[in-house]
Amino acid sequence: MARTVRIVDTTLRDGHQCLWATRMPTAMMLPAADAFDRSGFWVVEMIGAVQFDACMRFIGENPWTRIRELRRRISRPFQTIMRSNCALNFDRQPVDVNELWGELLARNGVDRVFAFDGLHDYDNTVPQLLSAKAHGARIGHWLLYSVSPVHTDEMYVAKAREIIDRAGVEELIIEDASGVLTPERAATLVPALKREIGDMPLGLHMHALVGLPQRTYLEAVRHGVDNLYCCVAPVADGNAPPSVRTTVRNLRHAGYDVEVNDAAVEEIERHFEEQAFLHDKPAGEPRDFDLAHFDHQIPGGVLSNLTSQLREAGLEHKLPHVLEECGRVREDLGWPIQVTPFAQFLVVQGTLNAIHDERYAVVPDEVKKYALGHFGKHLAPVDPDVMDRIVERGSKRIPLKAPEPEPAVGRLRARYPGMSDEERFLRYSFAEEICEAALSGDPVAPLPPILTSSFVGMLKAARDMKRGTRVFIRQGDVEIAVESRAA
């Protein structure tokens, strides 16, 4: 009997986060909900801290409403990701706030709550995981993958055992945000982990930045990985996780059983391709192998932002030097994982080092906080000479030892009596004007009128027309103008 490999779909969480700047509104998701329910996906990973932030700041909608509306329509298990101990912020938050975060996710219909920490310091994640578990969620943890002298197979095995013993997690995931896990390394890492964790499910979540996932996925499955993370096109490949369609085809060809409903996946794909066309969103594409990426390992979203900002500043010619410097800064700081927020810290410091005459002439507050351990214990020490420069040149307002955040939930409930904890949590995390704008409007802001597939096809044909230059269409109060590409 063929072995079954399960698919976790992260279209609604990681796909648009990587390729559409996390700007997919709930109203764009809902028409595909029925197809997601029929998809055969083992799990639908649909929200995390970044989506909460984008909902509130940029989309103007309540993220709790997103969870509830999708939960009403999709019966498959939902999964969320919690980032370290900072809840919806980048700085460390009080323990009781993080515990409330885990509780609220479980209470609002999220079946599976997973956590990660860029330093693998589990003091930062255990309290909120235990809170989510106490309220009925299945809990798990990311093992953030990286290439460095300290991120050895032995380190990952030790960290897997630690989080199992401390939190009683029921599942582990190798998370490769930089897309640098090779088939050769998977052939040693996966068996080492499986020997330690036994029958506990082990997942693999890669990004397609350097063209490795499809080969690495097959090798990892061969050595015991149980579930793979993918996205549906057009928010697959490129900076995002790999394509569901390609992954399933490869697995079946290799002799594995995959319980995915191909027709439902095609339906989801058609819906989001139409939305990408209508809203001028980019589509992910497979990437060629890029060996230089291993030197800096900057995730795709951060790298694209860096390139854009250097271009706007007239400094695009400095990109190779900046990338080289980012790799040096990572080594200086003890090899932190290139994941939010550390990826952003390293890129800023690397850029400053590259454009100034002296390295660490300017030190951002976040880099000094990192070096001093405000974000947790380091896997490897900061270079002593670099530490001296950071302490000397960084802000004197930053204490040498991180203060312990004071409990806040009691004060929060006293400040907002008669309000739900869900709304209190948002008001704690965001400025008042952001909350008022996001929480006072429509629960799910509608999209413009949905156009039929045939009408979208007509628009595409008009866009690519060889003769004529412009088509103008009016129906009621909707007006559409299409220019020929050849015009």
LINZIQUI-V26577 format. One record per residue. N is the residue number from 0. RES is the residue in one letter. PHI is phi in radians with two decimals (NA if undefined). OMEGA is omega in radians with two decimals (* if undefined). NEAR is the number of other ideal C-beta (glycine too) atoms within 12 Angstrom. Layout:
BEGIN
n;res;phi;omega;near
N;RES;PHI;OMEGA;NEAR
N;RES;PHI;OMEGA;NEAR
END
This chain:
BEGIN
n;res;phi;omega;near
0;M;NA;-3.10;6
1;A;-1.16;3.08;14
2;R;-1.26;3.14;19
3;T;-1.60;3.03;21
4;V;-1.94;-3.06;36
5;R;-1.69;-3.13;32
6;I;-1.94;2.97;49
7;V;-1.78;-3.14;43
8;D;-1.65;-3.13;51
9;T;-2.14;3.09;46
10;T;-0.97;-3.03;50
11;L;-1.37;3.11;45
12;R;-2.04;-2.98;43
13;D;-1.46;-3.08;46
14;G;-1.06;-3.13;49
15;H;-1.31;3.02;43
16;Q;-1.10;-3.07;38
17;C;-1.41;-2.98;42
18;L;-1.94;-3.10;36
19;W;-2.11;3.10;38
20;A;0.94;3.09;27
21;T;1.08;-3.03;32
22;R;-1.78;3.11;29
23;M;-1.36;3.13;41
24;P;-1.34;-3.14;36
25;T;-1.03;-3.12;39
26;A;-1.06;3.08;28
27;M;-1.37;-3.13;34
28;M;-1.42;-2.96;40
29;L;-1.03;-3.14;32
30;P;-1.08;3.14;27
31;A;-1.64;-3.01;37
32;A;-1.06;-3.12;32
33;D;-1.09;3.11;21
34;A;-1.17;3.05;33
35;F;-1.06;-3.13;39
36;D;-1.12;-3.13;25
37;R;-1.67;-2.91;24
38;S;-1.22;-3.01;36
39;G;1.45;3.07;28
40;F;-1.06;3.12;40
41;W;-1.11;-3.11;31
42;V;-2.53;2.99;40
43;V;-1.98;3.06;46
44;E;-1.49;-2.89;43
45;M;-2.22;3.14;46
46;I;-2.84;3.06;45
47;G;-2.76;-3.09;38
48;A;-1.05;-3.12;37
49;V;-1.12;3.13;34
50;Q;-1.22;3.05;42
51;F;-1.02;-3.12;42
52;D;-1.11;-3.13;29
53;A;-1.15;3.09;30
54;C;-0.99;-3.04;41
55;M;-1.29;-2.99;36
56;R;-1.45;-2.93;25
57;F;-2.04;-3.10;23
58;I;-1.65;3.11;33
59;G;1.30;3.12;28
60;E;-2.43;-3.11;39
61;N;-1.43;-3.10;36
62;P;-1.17;3.07;46
63;W;-1.13;3.09;35
64;T;-1.13;3.10;34
65;R;-0.99;-3.12;42
66;I;-1.03;-3.07;38
67;R;-1.16;-3.13;26
68;E;-1.16;3.09;30
69;L;-1.23;3.12;39
70;R;-1.10;3.12;30
71;R;-1.12;-3.00;19
72;R;-1.89;-3.05;27
73;I;-2.12;-3.12;36
74;S;-1.60;-3.14;19
75;R;-1.18;-3.13;34
76;P;-1.02;3.06;29
77;F;-1.69;3.12;42
78;Q;-2.27;3.08;43
79;T;-2.31;-3.12;47
80;I;-2.13;3.04;45
81;M;-1.87;-3.09;46
82;R;-1.65;3.02;39
83;S;0.87;-3.09;43
84;N;-1.97;-3.05;41
85;C;-1.92;3.11;36
86;A;0.85;-3.13;42
87;L;-1.74;-3.12;36
88;N;-2.06;3.06;27
89;F;-1.78;3.11;27
90;D;-1.51;3.13;24
91;R;-1.05;-3.13;33
92;Q;-1.96;3.12;34
93;P;-1.01;-3.12;27
94;V;-1.00;-3.07;27
95;D;-1.21;3.06;27
96;V;-1.20;3.10;37
97;N;-1.13;3.09;42
98;E;-1.14;3.09;33
99;L;-1.12;3.09;36
100;W;-0.98;3.12;50
101;G;-1.10;3.13;39
102;E;-1.09;-3.08;31
103;L;-1.15;3.09;39
104;L;-1.04;-3.14;47
105;A;-1.15;-3.09;31
106;R;-1.22;-3.06;26
107;N;-1.73;2.99;35
108;G;1.81;3.07;33
109;V;-1.53;-3.04;42
110;D;-1.38;-3.00;33
111;R;-2.27;-3.12;40
112;V;-2.03;-3.13;48
113;F;-2.04;-3.10;49
114;A;-2.29;3.01;50
115;F;-2.60;3.06;43
116;D;-2.50;-3.05;42
117;G;-1.17;3.10;44
118;L;-1.88;-3.01;35
119;H;0.97;3.06;40
120;D;-1.70;-2.97;30
121;Y;-1.40;2.91;32
122;D;-1.01;-3.08;27
123;N;-1.43;-3.03;34
124;T;-2.23;-3.04;44
125;V;-1.07;-3.07;31
126;P;-1.02;-3.10;32
127;Q;-1.26;3.04;45
128;L;-1.13;3.12;45
129;L;-1.12;3.09;27
130;S;-1.15;3.11;33
131;A;-1.09;3.14;41
132;K;-1.12;3.14;29
133;A;-1.10;-3.13;19
134;H;-1.84;2.93;26
135;G;1.77;-3.11;19
136;A;-1.48;2.94;36
137;R;-1.40;-3.06;28
138;I;-2.04;3.11;40
139;G;-2.65;-3.07;44
140;H;-2.53;2.99;47
141;W;-1.41;2.84;43
142;L;-1.83;-3.02;46
143;L;-1.27;-3.06;47
144;Y;-1.53;3.07;43
145;S;-2.72;3.02;43
146;V;-1.75;3.11;31
147;S;-2.91;3.10;27
148;P;-1.14;-3.08;13
149;V;-1.72;-3.11;25
150;H;-1.59;-3.10;35
151;T;-1.62;3.05;21
152;D;-1.00;-3.13;26
153;E;-1.11;3.11;17
154;M;-1.11;-3.13;27
155;Y;-1.15;3.09;42
156;V;-1.11;3.13;27
157;A;-1.11;-3.14;22
158;K;-1.24;3.06;39
159;A;-1.06;3.12;37
160;R;-1.09;-3.12;25
161;E;-1.08;-3.07;26
162;I;-1.29;3.03;40
163;I;-1.14;-3.10;28
164;D;-1.20;-3.04;16
165;R;-1.46;-3.03;23
166;A;-2.04;-3.08;36
167;G;1.13;3.14;20
168;V;-1.07;-3.06;37
169;E;-1.85;-3.07;26
170;E;-2.86;3.08;40
171;L;-2.25;3.13;43
172;I;-2.31;2.91;45
173;I;-1.39;-3.09;47
174;E;-1.88;-3.09;42
175;D;-2.03;-3.10;46
176;A;-1.18;-3.12;42
177;S;-1.58;3.08;44
178;G;1.23;-3.01;43
179;V;-1.96;3.08;41
180;L;-1.35;-3.12;41
181;T;-1.51;3.05;28
182;P;-1.00;-3.13;27
183;E;-1.11;3.13;17
184;R;-1.28;3.08;30
185;A;-1.04;-3.10;36
186;A;-1.19;3.05;23
187;T;-1.83;-3.06;22
188;L;-1.21;-3.07;39
189;V;-1.10;3.11;38
190;P;-1.06;3.12;22
191;A;-1.08;3.12;27
192;L;-1.19;-3.11;38
193;K;-1.13;3.07;30
194;R;-1.10;-3.11;21
195;E;-1.44;-3.00;27
196;I;-1.73;3.08;34
197;G;1.14;-3.06;15
198;D;-1.44;3.11;13
199;M;-1.02;3.13;27
200;P;-1.03;3.10;31
201;L;-2.16;3.13;42
202;G;-1.85;3.05;43
203;L;-2.37;-3.10;48
204;H;-2.23;3.14;50
205;M;-2.06;2.97;51
206;H;-1.93;-2.95;46
207;A;-1.64;-3.01;47
208;L;-1.04;-3.08;41
209;V;-2.15;2.98;37
210;G;1.31;-3.06;26
211;L;-1.67;-2.89;38
212;P;-0.97;-3.03;45
213;Q;-1.11;3.10;36
214;R;-1.22;-3.12;29
215;T;-1.18;3.11;39
216;Y;-1.00;-3.12;45
217;L;-1.12;3.13;32
218;E;-1.18;3.13;29
219;A;-1.13;3.10;43
220;V;-1.12;3.12;39
221;R;-1.02;-3.10;24
222;H;-1.73;2.97;26
223;G;2.17;3.07;30
224;V;-1.11;-3.01;42
225;D;-1.72;-3.10;34
226;N;-2.48;-3.06;41
227;L;-2.14;-3.11;46
228;Y;-1.74;-3.06;46
229;C;-2.49;3.04;52
230;C;-2.32;3.05;49
231;V;-1.61;3.06;48
232;A;-1.03;0.20;37
233;P;-1.59;3.13;35
234;V;-1.76;3.06;46
235;A;-2.28;3.12;45
236;D;1.19;-3.04;38
237;G;1.10;3.12;35
238;N;-1.27;-3.00;40
239;A;-1.62;2.99;46
240;P;-1.08;-3.04;50
241;P;-1.27;-3.08;50
242;S;-1.20;3.01;37
243;V;-1.01;-3.05;47
244;R;-1.02;-3.12;31
245;T;-1.18;-3.12;33
246;T;-1.08;-3.13;45
247;V;-1.13;3.13;37
248;R;-1.06;3.14;22
249;N;-1.14;-3.13;28
250;L;-1.10;3.14;33
251;R;-1.13;3.12;23
252;H;-1.12;3.13;14
253;A;-1.41;3.04;22
254;G;1.74;3.13;16
255;Y;-1.62;3.06;28
256;D;-1.65;3.12;18
257;V;-2.27;-3.06;34
258;E;-1.54;3.11;24
259;V;-2.03;3.12;36
260;N;-1.47;-3.05;23
261;D;-1.04;-3.12;22
262;A;-1.14;3.11;15
263;A;-1.17;3.10;31
264;V;-1.08;3.11;36
265;E;-1.11;3.11;22
266;E;-1.13;3.09;24
267;I;-1.08;-3.13;43
268;E;-1.06;3.13;33
269;R;-1.05;-3.12;24
270;H;-1.04;-3.07;35
271;F;-1.30;3.02;38
272;E;-1.14;3.08;27
273;E;-1.10;3.14;29
274;Q;-1.14;3.10;36
275;A;-1.09;3.12;29
276;F;-1.14;-3.07;26
277;L;-1.17;-3.06;26
278;H;-1.90;3.04;24
279;D;0.98;3.13;12
280;K;-1.76;-3.13;25
281;P;-1.32;3.07;26
282;A;-1.91;3.09;30
283;G;-1.24;3.13;40
284;E;-2.35;3.09;21
285;P;-1.01;-3.09;26
286;R;-1.90;2.97;25
287;D;-1.33;3.10;15
288;F;-1.18;-3.09;21
289;D;-2.30;-3.07;22
290;L;-1.11;-3.11;15
291;A;-1.08;-3.13;20
292;H;-1.06;-3.13;31
293;F;-1.15;-3.11;25
294;D;-1.25;-3.09;26
295;H;-1.96;3.07;39
296;Q;1.02;3.13;42
297;I;-1.25;3.11;47
298;P;-1.06;-3.00;43
299;G;-1.05;-3.13;38
300;G;-1.08;3.12;34
301;V;-1.19;-3.13;37
302;L;-1.15;-3.14;37
303;S;-1.16;3.09;25
304;N;-1.14;3.11;23
305;L;-1.05;-3.13;32
306;T;-1.06;-3.14;25
307;S;-1.10;-3.09;16
308;Q;-1.21;3.07;22
309;L;-1.14;3.12;25
310;R;-1.11;-3.13;16
311;E;-1.10;-3.14;11
312;A;-1.54;-3.11;17
313;G;1.25;-3.07;10
314;L;-2.08;-3.07;20
315;E;-1.05;3.14;16
316;H;-1.14;3.14;14
317;K;-1.53;-3.06;25
318;L;-0.98;3.13;28
319;P;-1.01;3.13;19
320;H;-1.18;3.12;22
321;V;-1.09;-3.14;36
322;L;-1.10;3.08;32
323;E;-1.07;-3.12;22
324;E;-1.19;3.09;31
325;C;-1.05;3.08;41
326;G;-1.13;3.11;31
327;R;-1.18;3.12;24
328;V;-1.10;3.12;43
329;R;-1.04;3.10;44
330;E;-1.14;3.12;27
331;D;-0.97;-3.00;34
332;L;-1.61;3.05;44
333;G;1.55;3.01;33
334;W;1.10;3.02;32
335;P;-1.12;3.10;44
336;I;-1.18;3.08;47
337;Q;-1.38;3.13;45
338;V;-2.51;-3.14;37
339;T;-0.99;0.03;38
340;P;-1.64;-3.01;35
341;F;-1.16;3.11;47
342;A;-1.02;3.13;36
343;Q;-1.15;3.13;29
344;F;-1.07;-3.09;37
345;L;-1.14;-3.12;45
346;V;-1.17;3.13;40
347;V;-1.10;-3.13;31
348;Q;-1.15;3.11;41
349;G;-1.08;3.11;43
350;T;-1.14;3.13;35
351;L;-1.09;3.12;30
352;N;-1.11;-3.07;36
353;A;-1.30;-3.07;33
354;I;-1.75;3.05;24
355;H;-1.85;-3.10;19
356;D;-1.25;-3.06;10
357;E;-2.26;3.12;13
358;R;-1.18;-3.13;26
359;Y;1.05;3.01;33
360;A;-1.16;3.07;18
361;V;-2.15;-3.09;24
362;V;-2.18;3.08;35
363;P;-1.11;-3.13;28
364;D;-1.00;-3.07;24
365;E;-1.13;3.12;32
366;V;-1.20;3.09;40
367;K;-1.13;3.10;35
368;K;-1.04;3.13;32
369;Y;-1.03;-3.06;43
370;A;-1.04;-3.11;39
371;L;-1.48;3.07;27
372;G;1.52;3.13;28
373;H;-1.13;-3.11;33
374;F;-1.70;3.11;37
375;G;2.32;-3.09;28
376;K;-1.32;-3.14;22
377;H;-1.45;3.04;27
378;L;-1.28;3.09;30
379;A;-2.44;-3.07;23
380;P;-1.22;2.99;18
381;V;-1.22;3.09;29
382;D;-0.91;-3.05;22
383;P;-1.01;3.14;13
384;D;-1.14;3.11;14
385;V;-1.16;3.11;29
386;M;-1.02;3.13;26
387;D;-1.05;-3.14;17
388;R;-1.17;-3.14;26
389;I;-1.12;-3.13;37
390;V;-1.14;-3.10;23
391;E;-1.24;-2.98;16
392;R;-1.74;3.09;26
393;G;-1.36;-3.10;30
394;S;-1.03;3.12;19
395;K;-1.30;3.13;12
396;R;-1.33;-3.11;9
397;I;-1.46;-3.10;25
398;P;-1.21;-3.14;17
399;L;-1.17;3.06;18
400;K;-2.13;-3.08;10
401;A;-1.16;3.07;22
402;P;-1.26;3.12;14
403;E;-1.42;3.14;14
404;P;-1.08;-3.14;21
405;E;-1.36;3.07;15
406;P;-0.89;-3.01;17
407;A;-2.27;-3.00;26
408;V;-1.15;3.12;28
409;G;-1.04;3.12;17
410;R;-1.15;3.14;16
411;L;-1.14;3.14;28
412;R;-1.20;3.10;22
413;A;-1.21;-3.12;12
414;R;-1.25;-3.09;16
415;Y;-2.11;3.13;22
416;P;-1.18;3.11;12
417;G;1.29;-3.12;10
418;M;-1.98;3.10;18
419;S;-1.20;3.07;20
420;D;-1.09;3.11;28
421;E;-1.06;3.13;30
422;E;-1.25;3.09;28
423;R;-1.01;-3.12;29
424;F;-1.08;3.10;40
425;L;-1.16;-3.14;37
426;R;-1.22;3.02;27
427;Y;-1.17;-2.96;34
428;S;-1.57;-3.04;34
429;F;-2.27;3.11;29
430;A;-1.09;-3.05;15
431;E;-1.01;-3.10;17
432;E;-1.18;3.08;14
433;I;-1.15;3.14;25
434;C;-1.11;-3.12;29
435;E;-1.09;-3.13;17
436;A;-1.19;-3.05;22
437;A;-1.42;-3.01;36
438;L;-1.71;-3.09;29
439;S;-1.77;-3.09;16
440;G;-1.62;3.10;19
441;D;-1.08;3.11;19
442;P;-0.96;3.05;23
443;V;-2.30;-3.11;30
444;A;-1.09;-3.08;24
445;P;-1.27;2.99;16
446;L;-1.38;2.96;23
447;P;-1.01;-3.10;16
448;P;-0.86;3.14;15
449;I;-1.24;-3.13;20
450;L;-1.61;-3.13;24
451;T;-1.23;3.13;15
452;S;-1.03;-3.12;19
453;S;-1.14;3.14;11
454;F;-1.22;3.07;21
455;V;-1.08;3.10;24
456;G;-1.06;3.11;17
457;M;-1.13;3.12;19
458;L;-1.09;3.13;23
459;K;-1.11;3.12;21
460;A;-1.11;3.12;18
461;A;-1.13;-3.14;26
462;R;-1.09;-3.06;25
463;D;-1.71;-3.04;19
464;M;-1.10;-3.09;19
465;K;-1.60;-3.13;12
466;R;-2.08;-3.06;11
467;G;1.42;-3.07;17
468;T;-2.21;-3.01;16
469;R;-2.66;3.04;17
470;V;-2.13;3.13;22
471;F;-2.10;-3.09;14
472;I;-2.18;3.08;16
473;R;-2.31;3.03;10
474;Q;-2.47;-3.06;12
475;G;1.08;3.14;8
476;D;-1.69;3.10;8
477;V;-1.75;3.10;15
478;E;-2.18;-3.13;13
479;I;-2.31;3.05;23
480;A;-2.08;-3.14;16
481;V;-2.15;3.11;25
482;E;-1.76;3.05;17
483;S;-1.18;3.07;17
484;R;-1.12;-3.11;15
485;A;-1.45;-3.04;13
486;A;-1.22;*;16
END
